[in-house]
Structures are given as C-alpha cells and as structure tokens.
Amino acid sequence: MSTVKHNWTKEEIIAIYNKPLMDLMYQAATIHREQHDPNVVQVSTLLSIKTGGCPEDCGYCPQAARYHTDIEGNDLMSVSQVKAQALRAKSNGSSRVCMGAAWRNVKDGEEFDQVLEMVRTINKLEMEVCCTLGMLTENQAQRLAEAGLYAYNHNLDTSEEYYKEVISTRGFEDRLQTINNVRKTNVTVCSGGIIGMGESIEDRAGMLVALSTLNPQPESVPINALVAVEGTPMENEKPVEIWEMIRMVATARIVMPETQVRLSAGRNEMSREGQAMCFFAGANSIFAGDKLLTTPNPDVNDDMKMFETLGLKAQKPFIKLMQPKTIEAEDSQFQSLGEKPKWTRPEHKIERNLEASVKGK
C-alpha cells in the first residue's frame, strides 16, 4: 500500500517543519530508511551547455542578461564537448548528467535539435540524462522522451505567493503547465526550489504543498540554498543556516517519502558534519563537480572522501526506473512543429530587480 499523501496542507507542513529538531530528524530518518537505502546517494553532474544571456529577471540568477555579474556567457556547446564532459563525470562516479541552458523556453530549431542529439549521446553512455531548458510544450517533451531523456528539471523556486517577489517575467502557472506537459511522457519530473531568498517559513511550506500535492509527486526534488551572487537583486541576502537546510530536507522527506531529495546549491558553505545530518534526514542525491551552472560547488574528490568517511556508496543509474530507449531522429514520430506558445509575462514591478538591472550600467 502506498504511503504517499497528496493532500498536505500548509498548516500540517509548518507543524512538521517546526518540530523539535531531534524529533524531526528521527521521523524523517525513519521514513527514509523505509523507502530508500540510507547508505546510497546518487551523484549527479550539472553541466551548463549554454550560459548567460537569459531574458528572464529571476532575482537569484547571475545568468539574467539584465544584471551585471561578470558571468562569462557561452553559446550552445557541441555534442562532442558534452560527450567528453559526460565521460569525465561518469569516471568520477556520476550516474546522471543534467544539462542546463539559460533559455526562457525551448524553441524548435537547430539548437533544440542539437540538444536532442546530446540526450541521445549521453543515454547511450548508460547514464541518466536530465535537462533544464525552461518552459516546453507537450510535443517538445515528447521529442525529448524519444531521444532518451530520463528526467526534466523545472523548479517551482518558492511558493506561488512569494513567486511574485522573485520573478516578474513568467507566471507560476507556466511552471505547473510545463510539469504537466512532461507528465504526458515517460520522462520523470525533477522540481524543487530555493530557500534563503527572503521568504518566510510559510512560503517554504507553500512550496512543499505545491510539490507534494502533485499526483504523482516529483520523482526528484532539489533543495537549494541561495548562493548570493554580487550584481543580482539578492546579493545581500544572509546565508542560509545549516539548521534551515536540515529542517527543509527532513520536511521534504516526510511529505514526499518516495522522492529523491537532492542536496543541491549551497553545499560549498556546508561542513561535512552538516551534510551528514542532511543525509541522515533524508537527502539522497548531490551534485558533484566544481560548479553548479555558474556557482561554486565542492570538489568531487572532497565529496568522495566524505562518502568514504560516512560509509556512503554512489547510486548506480536506472535504479528507480529502467533506462529509456533512444529513438534516432530519422525514426522519430514527433517532429518539430515550429511552435510559438504564448507563455505568460506578468511584468509586475519588483523594485529590487529593477534596481539591480540599473545598478551596473
């Protein structure tokens, strides 16, 4: 019988989050051990295949073209470059490669065709392939599925209420629609958010409500701590305390027991002891490599030493779901439709975003 509950309320989740820490961790660890091997953690590698120049105004993101962050942009990588990076990641113990492009949404054409070839190439290396490319249509999701995509990442970022304080160039409903489009395929969903953006505990609970009430729940939920980058609207936000991360990881584990909870951005500021407590509380995935798209991340050798100390093993690929088949482009049932979907542009004013866009000029 499934232990997954899909009708969590914000009040219930706040009550869990605010439990005495030892009780919270014990409950989360108990659920974690019932659903997962507590000594196995998936190692993933996040690769920025197209960096910078994004038209969005996400207040946390150094890749937004309107901010002034000294991020070195690059055009879309070649398939051969991506294959070389994937092989390197595999040799370092990664079982999943997540490719990120600084796009608002996927656009049919040569670049998307190139990404599809990257997916085919990595899947043939017997690694899980994840993409985060912005909003996408059902047909685009089907084309990614045919290429062999294992997971699609599309974070909700925060609660629907606080979302309006972070981003003005797209709507929260577009995030949900993209996830819905992915759900019409055999591709798994990876969706989480960021804490430390000035949100309240109620907002953190609201984000977990939005994720946990999806049916099915996301197979993967990244919990990110804001990395405050100079030049972004959130450059002066205070660092997230480790206790906040532990509480967020534990709460996510309790309300989404079967999900892989990913200890994502912000690990560079966490001690090994702090990370160990997150693993105990239910985190069972990390991103390895010296960068997460554009922000610092612990060295992979340091991570392997931590795994050795804690007695952790790296998860093999396709443990949760069998490897998808790769269909070559010429055999694809889903072709480019040249779609031009009208994703929302709320364009309400967020003062700190406006100030940051002017500041560096």
C-alpha positions as CSV (number, residue, x, y, z in Angstrom):
1,M,0.0,0.0,0.0
2,S,1.4,3.4,-0.9
3,T,2.4,5.7,1.9
4,V,2.2,8.8,-0.3
5,K,-0.2,11.5,0.8
6,H,-1.4,14.1,-1.8
7,N,-3.5,16.4,0.3
8,W,-0.9,18.0,2.7
9,T,-2.0,21.4,4.0
10,K,0.3,24.3,4.7
11,E,-0.6,24.2,8.4
12,E,0.4,20.5,8.6
13,I,3.7,21.1,6.8
14,I,4.6,24.1,9.0
15,A,3.9,22.0,12.1
16,I,6.3,19.3,10.8
17,Y,9.0,21.9,9.9
18,N,8.8,23.5,13.4
19,K,9.1,20.2,15.4
20,P,12.0,19.9,17.8
21,L,15.0,19.2,15.6
22,M,15.8,15.8,17.0
23,D,12.2,14.6,16.7
24,L,12.0,16.0,13.1
25,M,15.2,14.2,12.1
26,Y,14.2,10.9,13.7
27,Q,10.9,10.9,11.9
28,A,12.5,11.8,8.6
29,A,15.2,9.2,9.0
30,T,12.7,6.5,9.8
31,I,10.7,7.2,6.7
32,H,13.9,7.5,4.7
33,R,15.0,4.0,5.8
34,E,11.6,2.6,5.0
35,Q,11.7,3.8,1.4
36,H,15.4,4.1,0.5
37,D,18.8,2.6,1.2
38,P,20.2,5.1,3.7
39,N,23.8,4.4,2.7
40,V,23.3,5.1,-1.0
41,V,23.4,8.6,-2.5
42,Q,23.1,9.5,-6.2
43,V,25.9,11.6,-7.6
44,S,24.8,13.9,-10.5
45,T,26.8,16.3,-12.6
46,L,25.2,19.6,-13.7
47,L,26.6,20.9,-17.0
48,S,25.8,24.4,-18.3
49,I,25.5,23.8,-22.0
50,K,24.5,27.4,-22.8
51,T,25.5,30.1,-20.2
52,G,24.3,33.6,-19.7
53,G,22.1,36.0,-21.7
54,C,18.8,34.8,-20.3
55,P,15.9,37.3,-20.8
56,E,14.2,36.4,-17.5
57,D,14.5,38.6,-14.3
58,C,14.8,35.8,-11.7
59,G,16.2,37.7,-8.7
60,Y,18.6,34.9,-7.7
61,C,20.1,34.2,-11.0
62,P,23.5,35.5,-12.3
63,Q,22.7,34.4,-15.8
64,A,20.0,37.0,-16.3
65,A,21.1,39.3,-19.1
66,R,19.7,42.4,-17.3
67,Y,22.0,42.0,-14.2
68,H,25.7,42.7,-14.1
69,T,27.5,39.7,-12.6
70,D,30.6,39.2,-14.6
71,I,29.4,35.7,-15.7
72,E,31.1,34.6,-18.8
73,G,28.5,33.6,-21.3
74,N,28.9,30.9,-23.9
75,D,27.0,29.7,-26.9
76,L,25.5,26.2,-27.0
77,M,28.1,23.6,-26.6
78,S,28.8,21.0,-29.3
79,V,27.7,17.4,-28.9
80,S,31.3,16.2,-28.8
81,Q,32.1,18.7,-26.0
82,V,29.1,17.4,-24.0
83,K,30.1,13.8,-24.6
84,A,33.6,14.5,-23.3
85,Q,32.2,16.1,-20.1
86,A,29.7,13.3,-19.6
87,L,32.5,10.7,-19.8
88,R,34.5,12.7,-17.3
89,A,31.5,12.8,-15.0
90,K,31.0,9.1,-15.3
91,S,34.6,8.4,-14.5
92,N,34.2,10.5,-11.3
93,G,31.2,8.4,-10.1
94,S,28.3,10.3,-11.5
95,S,25.3,8.3,-12.7
96,R,23.3,11.3,-14.0
97,V,24.2,14.3,-16.2
98,C,21.8,17.3,-16.0
99,M,22.2,19.8,-18.9
100,G,21.1,23.3,-18.3
101,A,20.6,26.1,-20.9
102,A,19.9,29.7,-20.0
103,W,16.7,29.8,-22.0
104,R,13.3,31.2,-21.1
105,N,11.7,28.3,-23.0
106,V,12.6,25.7,-25.6
107,K,12.3,26.9,-29.2
108,D,12.0,24.5,-32.1
109,G,15.0,24.7,-34.5
110,E,18.7,23.8,-34.9
111,E,19.7,24.4,-31.2
112,F,16.9,22.2,-29.8
113,D,17.8,19.5,-32.4
114,Q,21.4,19.7,-31.1
115,V,20.2,19.2,-27.5
116,L,18.2,16.2,-28.6
117,E,21.4,14.7,-30.0
118,M,23.2,15.4,-26.8
119,V,20.4,13.5,-24.9
120,R,20.8,10.5,-27.3
121,T,24.6,10.6,-26.9
122,I,24.6,10.6,-23.1
123,N,21.8,8.0,-22.8
124,K,23.9,5.7,-25.0
125,L,26.7,6.1,-22.4
126,E,24.3,4.3,-19.9
127,M,23.9,7.4,-17.8
128,E,20.6,9.1,-16.7
129,V,20.0,12.3,-18.7
130,C,18.3,15.3,-17.2
131,C,17.6,18.6,-18.9
132,T,16.6,22.0,-17.6
133,L,15.8,24.2,-20.6
134,G,12.9,26.4,-19.4
135,M,9.3,26.0,-20.4
136,L,8.4,23.5,-23.0
137,T,5.3,22.2,-24.9
138,E,3.9,18.7,-24.9
139,N,5.4,18.0,-28.3
140,Q,8.8,19.2,-27.2
141,A,8.6,17.0,-24.2
142,Q,7.7,14.0,-26.4
143,R,10.7,14.7,-28.6
144,L,13.0,14.7,-25.5
145,A,11.4,11.5,-24.3
146,E,12.1,9.8,-27.7
147,A,15.7,10.9,-27.5
148,G,16.1,9.0,-24.2
149,L,15.6,11.7,-21.6
150,Y,15.3,10.3,-18.1
151,A,14.3,13.5,-16.2
152,Y,13.2,17.0,-16.8
153,N,14.0,19.7,-14.2
154,H,11.7,22.6,-13.8
155,N,11.8,24.1,-10.3
156,L,8.9,25.9,-8.8
157,D,11.5,28.0,-6.9
158,T,9.2,29.0,-4.0
159,S,5.6,29.3,-3.0
160,E,3.1,30.7,-5.5
161,E,2.6,33.8,-3.3
162,Y,6.3,34.6,-2.9
163,Y,7.0,33.8,-6.5
164,K,5.7,37.3,-7.4
165,E,8.5,38.8,-5.3
166,V,11.2,36.9,-7.2
167,I,10.3,36.8,-10.8
168,S,8.1,39.1,-13.0
169,T,8.8,37.8,-16.5
170,R,6.8,34.5,-16.2
171,G,3.9,33.1,-14.2
172,F,3.8,30.3,-11.6
173,E,1.2,28.6,-13.7
174,D,3.7,28.2,-16.5
175,R,5.9,26.1,-14.2
176,L,2.9,23.8,-13.5
177,Q,1.9,23.6,-17.1
178,T,5.5,22.6,-18.1
179,I,5.5,19.9,-15.5
180,N,2.1,18.7,-16.7
181,N,3.5,18.5,-20.3
182,V,6.4,16.4,-19.0
183,R,3.9,14.1,-17.2
184,K,2.3,13.2,-20.6
185,T,5.5,11.4,-21.5
186,N,7.6,8.7,-19.8
187,V,10.1,11.3,-18.5
188,T,10.4,11.7,-14.8
189,V,9.9,15.1,-13.1
190,C,12.6,16.9,-11.1
191,S,11.2,20.0,-9.4
192,G,12.2,21.8,-6.2
193,G,13.2,25.2,-5.0
194,I,15.5,27.6,-3.2
195,I,15.5,28.8,0.4
196,G,17.2,31.9,1.6
197,M,15.6,34.4,-0.8
198,G,13.9,36.4,1.9
199,E,10.9,34.1,2.1
200,S,9.0,33.1,5.2
201,I,8.6,29.6,6.7
202,E,5.0,29.8,5.4
203,D,6.4,30.2,1.9
204,R,8.7,27.3,2.3
205,A,5.7,25.2,3.4
206,G,3.7,26.6,0.5
207,M,6.3,25.4,-2.0
208,L,6.2,21.9,-0.4
209,V,2.4,21.9,-0.6
210,A,2.6,22.7,-4.3
211,L,5.1,19.9,-4.9
212,S,3.6,17.3,-2.6
213,T,0.0,17.7,-3.9
214,L,1.1,16.9,-7.5
215,N,-0.1,13.5,-8.4
216,P,2.3,11.7,-8.9
217,Q,4.7,13.6,-6.7
218,P,8.0,14.6,-8.4
219,E,10.5,11.7,-8.6
220,S,13.2,14.2,-7.6
221,V,13.1,17.4,-5.5
222,P,16.2,19.6,-5.3
223,I,16.5,21.7,-2.2
224,N,18.8,24.6,-2.9
225,A,20.3,27.2,-0.5
226,L,20.6,30.6,-2.2
227,V,24.2,31.4,-3.3
228,A,24.1,35.2,-3.2
229,V,25.9,36.5,-6.3
230,E,27.1,40.1,-6.5
231,G,25.2,42.0,-9.0
232,T,21.9,40.1,-8.6
233,P,19.0,41.6,-6.7
234,M,19.6,39.1,-3.8
235,E,23.3,39.8,-3.4
236,N,22.8,41.0,0.2
237,E,20.6,38.1,1.5
238,K,22.0,36.4,4.6
239,P,23.4,32.9,4.1
240,V,21.1,30.0,4.9
241,E,22.0,28.3,8.2
242,I,22.6,24.6,8.1
243,W,19.7,24.0,10.6
244,E,17.3,25.5,8.0
245,M,18.6,23.1,5.3
246,I,18.3,20.2,7.6
247,R,14.7,21.2,8.5
248,M,13.8,21.7,4.8
249,V,15.3,18.4,3.8
250,A,13.7,16.5,6.6
251,T,10.3,18.1,5.9
252,A,10.5,17.3,2.2
253,R,11.4,13.7,3.1
254,I,8.4,13.3,5.3
255,V,5.8,14.8,2.9
256,M,7.4,13.1,-0.2
257,P,8.6,9.7,1.1
258,E,9.4,8.1,-2.2
259,T,11.1,11.1,-3.8
260,Q,14.8,11.5,-4.2
261,V,15.6,14.7,-2.2
262,R,18.6,16.4,-3.7
263,L,21.0,18.4,-1.6
264,S,21.8,20.9,-4.2
265,A,23.2,24.5,-4.4
266,G,24.9,25.9,-1.3
267,R,26.9,22.8,-0.3
268,N,30.1,24.7,-0.7
269,E,29.2,26.6,2.5
270,M,28.2,23.4,4.4
271,S,30.5,21.4,6.6
272,R,30.8,17.6,6.2
273,E,29.0,17.3,9.5
274,G,26.2,19.5,8.3
275,Q,25.9,17.5,5.1
276,A,25.9,14.2,7.1
277,M,22.9,15.5,9.1
278,C,21.1,16.3,5.8
279,F,21.8,12.7,4.6
280,F,20.5,11.3,7.8
281,A,17.4,13.4,7.5
282,G,16.6,12.1,4.1
283,A,18.8,13.7,1.4
284,N,19.9,11.0,-1.1
285,S,21.4,12.9,-4.0
286,I,24.1,15.5,-4.6
287,F,25.5,17.4,-7.5
288,A,29.2,16.9,-7.9
289,G,31.8,19.0,-9.7
290,D,33.4,22.4,-9.0
291,K,30.4,24.3,-10.4
292,L,26.6,24.2,-10.4
293,L,26.0,26.0,-13.7
294,T,27.8,29.2,-12.5
295,T,28.1,29.0,-8.7
296,P,30.8,27.2,-6.7
297,N,30.5,23.6,-5.6
298,P,32.7,21.2,-3.6
299,D,35.4,19.4,-5.4
300,V,34.5,15.9,-6.5
301,N,37.5,14.4,-4.6
302,D,36.3,16.1,-1.4
303,D,32.9,14.5,-1.9
304,M,34.3,11.1,-2.4
305,K,36.4,11.5,0.8
306,M,33.2,12.5,2.6
307,F,31.4,9.4,1.2
308,E,34.2,7.2,2.4
309,T,34.1,8.7,5.9
310,L,30.3,8.3,6.1
311,G,30.3,4.9,4.5
312,L,28.1,6.1,1.6
313,K,28.0,4.5,-1.8
314,A,27.2,6.2,-5.1
315,Q,23.9,5.1,-6.6
316,K,24.1,3.3,-9.9
317,P,22.0,4.6,-12.9
318,F,18.4,3.4,-13.6
319,I,17.8,2.0,-10.1
320,K,14.4,3.8,-9.8
321,L,13.3,3.4,-13.4
322,M,14.6,1.4,-16.3
323,Q,16.8,3.0,-18.9
324,P,14.7,4.7,-21.6
325,K,15.2,3.7,-25.2
326,T,16.8,6.1,-27.6
327,I,15.0,6.7,-30.9
328,E,17.1,8.2,-33.6
329,A,16.0,11.5,-35.2
330,E,15.1,9.9,-38.5
331,D,12.8,7.4,-36.8
332,S,11.0,9.9,-34.5
333,Q,7.2,10.0,-34.5
334,F,7.3,13.6,-33.1
335,Q,8.7,16.2,-35.4
336,S,9.3,20.0,-35.0
337,L,6.0,21.9,-35.1
338,G,7.6,25.3,-35.1
339,E,5.5,26.2,-32.1
340,K,5.4,29.7,-30.7
341,P,3.5,29.2,-27.4
342,K,2.4,32.3,-25.5
343,W,3.9,31.8,-22.1
344,T,2.7,34.5,-19.7
345,R,4.6,37.7,-19.0
346,P,3.1,39.2,-15.9
347,E,5.6,42.1,-15.9
348,H,4.6,43.4,-12.5
349,K,7.3,45.5,-10.9
350,I,9.8,44.1,-8.4
351,E,11.8,47.0,-7.1
352,R,15.0,45.2,-6.1
353,N,15.1,43.5,-9.6
354,L,14.7,46.9,-11.3
355,E,17.4,48.4,-9.1
356,A,19.8,45.6,-9.9
357,S,19.3,45.9,-13.6
358,V,20.2,49.6,-13.4
359,K,23.0,49.4,-10.9
360,G,25.8,48.1,-13.1
361,K,25.2,50.4,-16.0
